[in-house]
Amino acid sequence: MTWHTEAELDRLDSALMDLPEDNDPMILTEFDGFCAGLITCPEMIAPSVWLSEVWGPGGAPELKDLSEMQVMLDLIMTHYNRVASLLMMQGEYYPVMDEDRRNGDILWEFWMMGFAAAMRAARGLGRHRSQRQRPGDKGVQADGGACRHRGSVLGRKAPRGR
């Protein structure tokens, strides 16, 4: 199994970004950490349980039709399965992380929030049931403003060796 192409990551990123922001859905980096966390849990957590964490507290997105939902689920499950396969091969998994294009800083916090959300989901707590802060809410600041994925200053950091 090989890592995602940039086009595959861009499609998943776009699909996640198209979800209503008011729902507080996961972003790509966060979802990648979430997948890694789910896969490293001692017991499998069914997608029917963890998908609600991806959508956010507002629930599943209202898409135009069933085929649009199928495309979204295919993108999500393809990423999940690819992360699972790569984690089984030593040295093959590289986390998807955002990079601040202005200074090259790697913004690992989103990935870690996803991983931690998987640990909470494994304990039955869920991502949205805890008091959490996104790096852009406090702490990760850039030019006096919050550094958010939905902003224009972030870019995806290409995995090393790929």
N, C-alpha and C positions, 0 to 999 in steps of 0.2 A: 504494500500500500504506500502511496506517495502522499506528500502533503498537498494541501489545496493549491490550486493555481490562484493568481491574483484575481482573475475573472470570477472564480467561484466565491472567494472571500468577498469580493465587491457585491455580488448578487445577494449573499446572505446579509451583508452589512446594509445594503439598500432596503431589503425586506424588513429588517429589524428597525431601521430608521423610519420606515413608512408607518410603523405602528403608532397609534395616538400617543403623543408625548404625555398627555394627562394621565395615562394609565401607568406611567413609569415602567415601561418595558425594559428588558435588558438590552444593552448595546453589545456589539460584536465581541469586544474584549472581555466584557463581563460574562457573556455567554460561553466563551471559550474556557474561562476559569471555572464556570459552573459545570461544564461538561467534564473537565478534568476531575473536579471534586466528586461528581456523581459516580464516575467510573472507578475512582479509588475507594469508594465506600465499600465496606465489607459485604453489604447486601445490596442487590440490585433494587433501584427505585424505578418503578414503571413510568414511562413517559406520561401516562394519564395523570400521574401525581405531580411530576415536576414541570409539565408544560405551563401550569398556572403561574409558576414562578417566572417564566420567560415573558408571559403576557403582561404581568404586573397586576396590581390589586384591582384594576378596572375590569379584569376578565378578558376572555378571548376576544380578539379583534373582530369587528363586523366587516367582513370582506364582501366583495361584490357577489361572488358565487362560490360554489363548492370547489371548482377547479382552482380558484385563487388560493383557497385554504390548502388545497393539496400541494400546490407549488410551495407555499410557506412551510408546510410540514416536511416536505421532501428536503428542502434546504436545511432545516433544523436537524432532521434525523441524519442526513448525509454528514453534516459536521460532527454530530455526536458520534456516529459510527467510525468516522475517520479518526477522531481523537482517541476513541477506544482502541482501534487497531494500532495506532502509533504508540500509545502508551505501553502496549504489550511488547514492543520492540525497543530494546535499550538504545537510547541516544537518538531516537527518531522523532520524538515529539518536541515541538518548539511552540511556546505559548504565543498567541496573537496579542500584541500589546500596542497601545497607541504611543505615538512619538510627537512631542511638541516640535513642530517644524521650525520654530524660531530659534531654538537653542539645542535641539537634539535630545532633550531629556526624555527618558522612557517613563511613561505614566503607568506603572505597574499596579497602582491601587485598584483600578477597575477590574483587572483580572483577579486580584486577590479577593475583592468583594464577591465576585461570582463563585470562587472556590469556597469562601466562607458561607455563602448562601446554600451551597450544596451540603455542607456539613450541618447547617441548621435544618435543611429539608430532611436529611437523614435522621435527625432527632425529632422530626415532626413539627418543627417550629416555623419553618418557612421564611423566605426572604423578607417579606413585608410585615411580618409580625414582630420584628425586632426594631428597635430604634437604631437606624443606621444613617451614616452620612456618606454621601458621594464625595469623591475628591473635589469636585467643582463647587460643592456647597460651602465648605470651609477647608482651609489647609492648602490645597493646590491652587495657587493664585498665579496669574500671568498678566503682566501689565496692568495691575490693579483690578482685574476682572476675573471671574471664575473661568477656569480652563475646563470646558465641558466638551464631550465628544460631539455634540450637536453643533458646536461652534466651528469656526473656520481655521483654527490654528493647529488642529491635530491631524496627524497622518499615521498610517499604520506602519509599524516597524517590521521590516521583512525579517523572517527568521534567518539566523546565521547559518551559513553552509547550504543554503537553498538557492 
